[in-house]
Structures are given as structure tokens and as C-alpha cells.
Amino acid sequence: MDRYVALLRGIAPSQPNMRNDKLREVFTELGFEAVGSVLSSGNIVFSTSGGTSAAALEDTIQNGLRERLGIAGGTIVRSRAQLETLFTSTTVFDGLTHGKATYLTATFLKEPPSTTVTPLPQPPDPAMQVMGYDASANVVLASTDTTGSTTPDFMSWLESTFGKDITTRTWLTVERILKKL
């Protein structure tokens, strides 16, 4: 059995159909095993027999969520191996701590960028910095300084730069997901 996480976009836990128990129920009905959730923002870990592509899993999960719960947001799937490689290979956050002043994020892209530009594109707001791109997990790693009087609109910039088929998690959430996998 292979372990995966489904990173669900647009989950609002205050909506009855988007609560973890409902999400886990759909995954179980779809035939996945060892289904669990991490936090309440659409992170579902599960096991399935090998040989199924991430794209096929994404389609199956998204169709199941739409049919059973009316959830039309996106689904991005990553394997345990991809997240393990991300954690062992990346050094972009070395020396930084996720906290109130420094918000460390991982933005998972459904499709790889058409070209990986070096240096990486940077947001116009100096409080935000793209720090790296990991091709194995297809993820953009960034840091945001949140000590200013206004919070930078990083999500809008990410969508305009990388498209809408993305989902962002804090680095702490990614660590928690990996521990649960």
C-alpha cells in the first residue's frame, strides 16, 4: 500500500459538508484505506494499492467530493515519498522559524510550471519572498514578513503567477502531514 495526502482547495470547516468527518467518509467510500485528516483545512491522508497515478487519484477524489458533497474546489495529491524528499532535500528554510513574524509556506502546483525561471519570479511586495522551487513535489517555497501594518496579498500574486490550480499550506502543516503519513 502506498501512502498519499490529498490537499483540498477551498475547504471551509464551518461548512457542514466540508468537515473532516464528511471528507474522510468520502475517501472511505472511494475505497481508500487508513484514511485520516490533518488539521481542519482539507488535508486527508490515505493508503491505496500501488500503480495509480497522482492525476488519476486527483480525478477520482475530486469527482467523489463533487458528487457526494458538492465540493467543487481542486484536489492535489502528493505521495509520502515526495514529501520525504522535499524535507530531506530542501534547505531554503534553514535558519528560519515559522511564527508570527515569518510565515513559511509551501504552495503545491497541480501542474509543473511551463518553464522554471531562474531566478524565480518574485512578488512585488518586499515583505514576500519566493525562496525556492522543489520539482520533486512541484512546490513553491516562500516566506512572508507579517510584521507590517497590512498583510501582503500573497495568494493573489501566486494565482496570477502560477494559475488557480494551486493550494498553499504552512510549512508547519506540511511537517504535520508528513508525520501522519
Secondary structure, DSSP 4 states (H G I P E B T S, - for coil): -EEEEEEESS--TTSGGGSHHHHHHHHHHTT-EEEEE-TTSSEEEEEE-TT--HHHHHHHHHHHHHHHH---S-EEEEEHHHHHHHHHH--TTTT---SSSEEEEEEEESS--SS--SSPP--SSTTEEEEEEETTTTEEEEEEE--SSS---HHHHHHHHH-SSEEEEEHHHHHHHHHH-
